[in-house]
Amino acid sequence: MPTSDLHAPILDWYDEHQRDLPWRRPEASPWSVLVSELMLQQTPVARVLPVHETWLERWPTPADLAAEPTGEAVRAWGRLGYPRRALRLHAAATAIVAEHGGQVPSGYDDLLALPGVGDYTAAAVASFAFGRRHVVLDTNVRRVLARAVGRSELPGRSLTRAERDAAAALVPDDAATAATWAVAVMELGALVCTATGPRCEACPVAEQCAWRLAGHPAYDGPPRRAQAWDGTDRQCRGRLMAVLRESHAPVHRSALEATWPDEEQRTRCLAGLVADRLVAQVAPDVYALP
């Protein structure tokens, strides 16, 4: 089994400090894990928790969700943002029912073939739901390994083969330990080895961290710009979607006009929502969730 001086301290730290999250509990279903992984993409845990809970209460199995119109998935998605993820989750549920008898598949390749599931999500679900051995690399894991092993404050924008190989070399051979290792490093990145203001004094591997031992050299890659929000198409689309989510009847264009003052931008964003199948035009100047 590949061993590293990082294994024991990080695994011991996780055993003591892990958060009690519903999708990590022993009784969590693979469907709960898959739902959580799609919801957590670019969305903080605190915002996901209540939506995940209500989602699983309403749709405890993929078949329950697949039986509903896609618009109900979009409505239940609420304000998590990036609502196309709701459509992908609905499509994944439909595929699970059609191709896997309603059971979330356990194999990486089968998971990867589901709509909306990429390399990270397939590896995460196979690991966390089924105890399989995979390299699980989200933003938090990449940052911890970039610092502890790579001597860099932050990982590069794109995952490289060298970075993946370095992460793979640290994965324990034992599948159960490998799955715990993946989530432990992820948790360390989320709670201690954060992007800004890392709490090195609380880190279980501070004495081994290559970045700390090098004197915390600043990130020397391309500048990382925070995403704008005010005045963007994303904000406009969000306002339009909020009106449609809150109405269980079709909405006339006049009700949408009150949400955004820029007519050209509002019209463009509404057309984009229709093209993305997040909104349906049910009559001239009348819109609803699909």
BELGI-V463477 format. One record per pair of residues at least 24 apart in sequence whose C-alpha atoms are under 10 Angstrom apart, sorted by the first residue. I is the first residue (numbers start at 1). J is the second residue. D is the distance in Angstrom with one decimal. If there is no record, write none. Layout:
I;J;D + I;J;D
//
This chain:
1;170;9.7 + 1;171;8.8 + 1;172;5.7 + 1;173;4.9 + 1;174;7.0 + 2;168;9.7 + 2;169;7.1 + 2;170;6.6 + 2;171;6.9 + 2;172;5.3 + 2;173;6.4 + 2;174;9.2 + 3;169;9.0 + 3;170;7.1 + 3;171;8.4 + 3;172;6.8 + 3;173;9.0 + 4;169;9.2 + 4;170;6.7 + 4;171;9.2 + 4;172;8.9 + 5;170;9.9 + 5;205;8.6 + 5;208;8.1 + 6;148;8.6 + 6;149;9.5 + 6;170;8.6 + 6;181;10.0 + 6;185;9.8 + 6;204;8.6 + 6;205;6.5 + 6;206;10.0 + 6;208;7.8 + 6;209;9.2 + 7;170;8.3 + 7;171;9.1 + 7;172;8.5 + 7;177;9.6 + 7;178;10.0 + 7;181;7.5 + 7;184;9.6 + 7;185;9.5 + 7;205;9.3 + 8;181;9.6 + 8;204;9.4 + 8;205;9.6 + 9;203;9.2 + 9;204;5.6 + 9;205;6.5 + 10;181;7.8 + 10;184;6.6 + 10;185;6.9 + 10;187;9.7 + 10;188;7.8 + 10;203;8.6 + 10;204;6.1 + 10;205;7.0 + 11;177;8.9 + 11;180;7.4 + 11;181;6.4 + 11;182;9.6 + 11;183;9.4 + 11;184;6.2 + 11;185;8.2 + 11;188;9.8 + 11;204;9.4 + 12;184;9.0 + 12;204;8.6 + 13;184;8.0 + 13;185;9.8 + 13;187;9.7 + 13;188;8.4 + 13;202;9.8 + 13;203;8.6 + 13;204;6.5 + 13;205;9.5 + 14;180;8.7 + 14;181;8.9 + 14;183;8.5 + 14;184;5.3 + 14;185;8.2 + 14;186;9.7 + 14;187;7.3 + 14;188;7.5 + 14;204;9.6 + 15;180;9.4 + 15;184;8.3 + 17;184;9.4 + 17;187;8.7 + 17;188;9.0 + 17;191;9.2 + 18;183;9.2 + 18;184;7.7 + 18;187;6.9 + 18;188;8.8 + 18;191;9.3 + 19;187;8.2 + 19;191;9.5 + 21;45;8.9 + 21;49;8.1 + 22;49;8.2 + 22;52;8.8 + 22;53;8.2 + 23;49;9.6 + 23;52;9.0 + 23;53;9.8 + 23;128;8.8 + 23;129;8.7 + 24;128;7.5 + 24;129;8.5 + 24;183;9.2 + 26;129;9.2 + 28;128;9.8 + 28;129;7.9 + 29;56;9.9 + 29;60;8.9 + 29;61;8.8 + 29;103;10.0 + 29;104;9.1 + 29;129;7.1 + 29;130;9.6 + 30;61;9.4 + 30;103;8.3 + 30;104;6.2 + 30;105;8.5 + 30;106;8.4 + 30;125;7.2 + 30;126;8.8 + 30;128;8.3 + 30;129;5.0 + 30;130;7.5 + 31;56;8.7 + 31;59;9.7 + 31;60;7.8 + 31;61;6.5 + 31;62;6.9 + 31;93;9.0 + 31;102;9.9 + 31;103;8.0 + 31;104;6.2 + 31;105;9.6 + 31;125;9.0 + 31;129;8.5 + 32;56;6.9 + 32;59;9.9 + 32;60;7.9 + 32;61;8.5 + 32;62;9.6 + 32;104;9.9 + 32;125;9.7 + 32;129;8.7 + 33;104;9.8 + 33;121;9.8 + 33;124;8.6 + 33;125;6.3 + 33;126;9.5 + 33;128;7.3 + 33;129;6.3 + 33;130;10.0 + 34;89;8.6 + 34;92;9.6 + 34;93;9.9 + 34;104;8.2 + 34;111;9.6 + 34;117;9.1 + 34;121;7.8 + 34;122;8.8 + 34;124;8.6 + 34;125;6.0 + 34;126;9.5 + 34;128;9.4 + 34;129;8.3 + 35;62;9.6 + 35;85;10.0 + 35;86;9.5 + 35;89;7.3 + 35;92;10.0 + 35;93;9.8 + 35;125;9.7 + 36;121;10.0 + 36;125;9.6 + 37;117;9.4 + 37;120;9.3 + 37;121;6.4 + 37;122;9.4 + 37;124;7.8 + 37;125;7.7 + 38;85;6.7 + 38;86;8.4 + 38;88;8.7 + 38;89;7.3 + 38;116;8.1 + 38;117;8.1 + 38;121;7.6 + 39;77;8.7 + 39;80;7.5 + 39;81;9.2 + 39;82;9.4 + 39;83;9.7 + 39;85;7.4 + 39;86;8.4 + 39;89;9.1 + 40;80;9.0 + 41;80;9.7 + 41;81;9.8 + 41;82;9.1 + 41;85;8.8 + 41;121;9.4 + 41;138;9.4 + 42;80;9.2 + 42;81;8.7 + 42;82;8.6 + 42;139;9.7 + 43;80;6.8 + 43;81;7.8 + 43;82;9.3 + 44;80;9.1 + 44;190;9.8 + 45;190;9.8 + 47;79;8.7 + 47;80;6.9 + 48;77;9.6 + 48;79;9.7 + 48;80;7.1 + 51;76;7.6 + 51;77;7.0 + 51;78;7.7 + 51;79;9.2 + 51;80;8.2 + 52;76;9.7 + 52;77;9.1 + 61;93;8.4 + 61;97;9.6 + 61;102;7.6 + 61;103;8.2 + 61;104;9.2 + 62;89;9.1 + 62;90;8.2 + 62;91;9.8 + 62;92;8.1 + 62;93;4.6 + 62;94;7.2 + 62;95;9.0 + 62;96;6.8 + 62;97;6.8 + 62;101;9.8 + 62;102;6.1 + 62;103;7.4 + 62;104;7.8 + 63;90;9.8 + 63;93;6.6 + 63;94;7.2 + 63;95;9.7 + 63;96;8.0 + 63;97;5.9 + 63;98;9.3 + 63;101;9.1 + 63;102;5.9 + 63;103;8.8 + 64;93;8.5 + 64;94;9.6 + 64;97;9.7 + 64;102;9.5 + 65;89;8.8 + 65;90;6.5 + 65;91;9.4 + 65;92;9.7 + 65;93;6.5 + 65;94;7.9 + 65;97;9.9 + 66;90;6.1 + 66;91;7.6 + 66;92;8.5 + 66;93;5.4 + 66;94;4.9 + 66;95;8.6 + 66;96;8.9 + 66;97;7.5 + 66;98;9.7 + 66;102;9.5 + 67;93;9.2 + 67;94;8.2 + 67;97;9.7 + 68;94;9.9 + 69;289;9.2 + 69;290;7.0 + 70;277;9.1 + 70;278;8.4 + 70;289;8.0 + 70;290;6.0 + 71;244;9.8 + 71;245;8.7 + 71;277;9.2 + 71;278;7.3 + 71;279;8.0 + 71;280;9.1 + 71;288;8.3 + 71;289;4.7 + 71;290;4.4 + 72;245;8.8 + 72;248;9.9 + 72;289;7.7 + 72;290;8.0 + 73;289;9.6 + 73;290;9.6 + 74;241;9.0 + 74;244;9.8 + 74;245;7.6 + 74;278;7.3 + 74;279;9.3 + 74;289;7.5 + 74;290;8.6 + 75;241;8.8 + 75;242;8.8 + 75;244;8.2 + 75;245;4.9 + 75;246;7.8 + 75;247;9.4 + 75;248;9.5 + 75;278;9.9 + 75;289;7.7 + 75;290;9.9 + 76;245;8.2 + 77;245;9.1 + 78;241;9.1 + 78;242;7.9 + 78;245;7.4 + 78;246;9.2 + 79;238;8.1 + 79;241;9.1 + 79;242;7.8 + 79;245;9.6 + 81;234;9.0 + 81;235;9.7 + 81;237;9.9 + 81;238;7.6 + 81;241;10.0 + 82;234;8.6 + 82;237;9.8 + 82;238;8.8 + 83;237;10.0 + 83;238;9.0 + 83;241;9.0 + 83;276;10.0 + 83;278;7.6 + 84;116;9.2 + 84;273;9.6 + 84;276;7.7 + 84;277;8.6 + 84;278;7.1 + 85;115;9.8 + 85;116;7.2 + 85;117;9.9 + 86;116;9.4 + 86;278;9.2 + 87;115;9.1 + 87;116;8.6 + 87;276;9.5 + 87;277;8.4 + 87;278;7.6 + 88;114;8.8 + 88;115;5.7 + 88;116;4.9 + 88;117;8.2 + 89;114;9.1 + 89;115;7.4 + 89;116;6.8 + 89;117;8.8 + 90;115;8.8 + 90;116;9.5 + 91;115;6.0 + 91;116;8.0 + 92;116;7.0 + 92;117;8.1 + 104;129;9.4 + 105;129;9.9 + 105;130;9.3 + 106;130;6.2 + 106;131;9.2 + 106;132;8.3 + 107;132;8.4 + 108;132;8.8 + 108;133;10.0 + 108;134;8.7 + 123;179;9.8 + 123;182;10.0 + 124;179;8.5 + 124;182;8.3 + 124;183;8.7 + 125;179;9.9 + 126;179;8.8 + 127;175;8.1 + 127;176;8.2 + 127;178;7.9 + 127;179;5.0 + 127;180;8.4 + 127;181;10.0 + 127;182;8.1 + 127;183;9.0 + 128;176;9.2 + 128;178;9.7 + 128;179;6.0 + 128;180;7.9 + 128;182;8.6 + 128;183;7.8 + 129;179;9.1 + 130;175;9.5 + 130;176;9.0 + 130;179;8.8 + 131;174;9.6 + 131;175;6.0 + 131;176;5.3 + 131;177;8.5 + 131;178;8.0 + 131;179;5.7 + 131;180;8.4 + 132;174;9.0 + 132;175;5.3 + 132;176;7.0 + 132;177;9.5 + 132;178;7.7 + 132;179;6.6 + 133;171;7.9 + 133;172;8.1 + 133;173;7.4 + 133;174;7.4 + 133;175;4.5 + 133;176;7.4 + 133;177;8.4 + 133;178;5.6 + 133;179;6.2 + 133;180;9.8 + 133;181;9.9 + 133;182;9.3 + 134;168;8.1 + 134;171;7.7 + 134;172;9.6 + 134;173;9.7 + 134;175;8.2 + 134;178;7.3 + 134;179;7.5 + 134;182;8.5 + 135;164;7.7 + 135;165;9.2 + 135;167;6.8 + 135;168;5.7 + 135;169;9.2 + 135;170;9.0 + 135;171;6.9 + 135;178;8.5 + 135;179;9.0 + 135;181;9.9 + 135;182;7.5 + 136;164;9.4 + 136;167;8.6 + 136;168;8.9 + 136;171;9.3 + 136;178;9.5 + 136;179;8.6 + 136;181;9.4 + 136;182;6.0 + 136;183;8.4 + 136;185;9.7 + 136;186;8.9 + 137;163;9.7 + 137;164;8.1 + 137;167;8.1 + 137;168;9.7 + 137;182;8.0 + 137;183;9.9 + 137;185;9.6 + 137;186;8.4 + 138;182;9.5 + 138;185;9.9 + 138;186;7.4 + 138;189;9.8 + 139;186;8.2 + 139;189;8.3 + 139;190;9.2 + 139;195;9.4 + 140;183;10.0 + 140;185;7.6 + 140;186;5.3 + 140;187;7.6 + 140;188;7.8 + 140;189;4.6 + 140;190;6.0 + 140;191;9.4 + 140;193;8.0 + 140;194;7.6 + 140;195;8.3 + 141;167;9.0 + 141;182;7.7 + 141;183;8.6 + 141;184;8.9 + 141;185;5.6 + 141;186;4.9 + 141;187;8.3 + 141;188;8.1 + 141;189;6.2 + 141;190;8.8 + 141;193;9.5 + 142;167;8.4 + 142;185;9.1 + 142;186;8.6 + 142;189;8.6 + 143;185;9.6 + 143;186;9.2 + 143;188;9.9 + 143;189;6.8 + 143;190;9.8 + 143;193;7.6 + 143;194;8.0 + 143;195;7.5 + 144;185;7.0 + 144;186;8.0 + 144;187;9.8 + 144;188;7.5 + 144;189;5.7 + 144;190;9.4 + 144;192;9.4 + 144;193;6.3 + 144;194;8.4 + 144;195;9.4 + 144;209;9.2 + 144;211;9.9 + 145;170;9.6 + 145;185;8.4 + 145;189;9.2 + 145;193;10.0 + 145;209;9.1 + 145;210;9.5 + 145;211;9.9 + 146;209;9.6 + 146;210;8.8 + 146;211;8.1 + 147;193;8.8 + 147;206;9.9 + 147;208;10.0 + 147;209;6.4 + 147;210;6.1 + 147;211;4.9 + 147;212;7.6 + 147;213;9.9 + 147;214;9.9 + 147;216;8.8 + 147;217;10.0 + 148;193;9.7 + 148;205;7.6 + 148;206;8.0 + 148;207;9.5 + 148;208;6.9 + 148;209;4.1 + 148;210;5.0 + 148;211;6.1 + 148;212;7.9 + 148;213;9.3 + 149;208;8.6 + 149;209;6.7 + 149;210;5.6 + 149;211;7.7 + 150;209;8.9 + 150;210;6.6 + 150;211;7.2 + 151;209;7.6 + 151;210;4.6 + 151;211;3.9 + 151;212;7.7 + 151;213;8.3 + 151;214;7.0 + 151;215;9.4 + 151;216;8.1 + 151;217;8.0 + 151;219;9.8 + 152;210;8.0 + 152;211;5.8 + 152;212;9.3 + 152;214;9.2 + 152;216;8.0 + 152;217;7.1 + 152;218;7.7 + 152;219;6.4 + 152;220;8.5 + 152;221;9.7 + 153;195;8.4 + 153;196;9.7 + 153;210;9.8 + 153;211;6.6 + 153;212;9.1 + 153;216;6.9 + 153;217;6.7 + 153;218;6.1 + 153;219;5.2 + 153;220;8.5 + 153;221;9.8 + 154;194;10.0 + 154;195;7.5 + 154;196;10.0 + 154;211;9.8 + 154;218;8.6 + 154;219;6.1 + 154;220;8.9 + 154;221;8.5 + 155;219;8.6 + 155;221;8.8 + 156;219;9.4 + 156;220;9.7 + 156;221;7.0 + 156;222;8.5 + 157;221;8.6 + 157;222;8.4 + 157;224;8.8 + 231;260;9.5 + 231;262;9.5 + 231;265;9.6 + 232;265;9.0 + 232;269;10.0 + 233;265;7.2 + 233;266;8.2 + 233;268;8.6 + 233;269;6.4 + 233;270;9.9 + 233;272;9.7 + 234;269;8.3 + 235;260;9.5 + 235;269;9.7 + 236;260;6.6 + 236;261;9.6 + 236;262;9.3 + 236;265;7.8 + 236;266;6.6 + 236;267;9.9 + 236;268;9.7 + 236;269;6.8 + 236;270;8.8 + 237;265;9.5 + 237;266;7.9 + 237;268;9.4 + 237;269;5.7 + 237;270;7.0 + 237;271;9.9 + 237;272;8.5 + 237;273;7.3 + 238;269;9.5 + 238;273;10.0 + 239;266;9.6 + 240;266;8.3 + 240;269;8.4 + 240;270;7.3 + 240;273;9.0 + 240;279;9.6 + 241;270;9.1 + 241;273;8.5 + 241;278;8.4 + 241;279;8.1 + 241;288;9.4 + 241;289;8.6 + 243;288;9.6 + 244;279;8.3 + 244;287;7.8 + 244;288;6.1 + 244;289;6.4 + 245;279;10.0 + 245;288;8.4 + 245;289;7.2 + 247;288;8.3 + 247;289;9.1 + 248;288;8.2 + 248;289;8.7 + 249;287;9.0 + 249;288;7.1 + 249;289;9.1 + 250;280;9.4 + 250;281;9.0 + 250;282;7.6 + 250;283;9.1 + 250;286;6.3 + 250;287;5.4 + 250;288;4.7 + 250;289;7.9 + 251;281;9.5 + 251;282;9.4 + 251;283;10.0 + 251;285;8.4 + 251;286;5.5 + 251;287;5.2 + 251;288;6.1 + 251;289;9.4 + 252;281;9.8 + 252;282;9.9 + 252;283;9.1 + 252;284;8.8 + 252;285;5.8 + 252;286;4.4 + 252;287;6.3 + 252;288;8.9 + 253;281;10.0 + 253;284;8.9 + 253;285;5.1 + 253;286;5.9 + 253;287;7.2 + 254;285;8.2 + 254;286;9.0 + 255;286;9.7 + 256;286;9.8 + 256;287;9.3
//
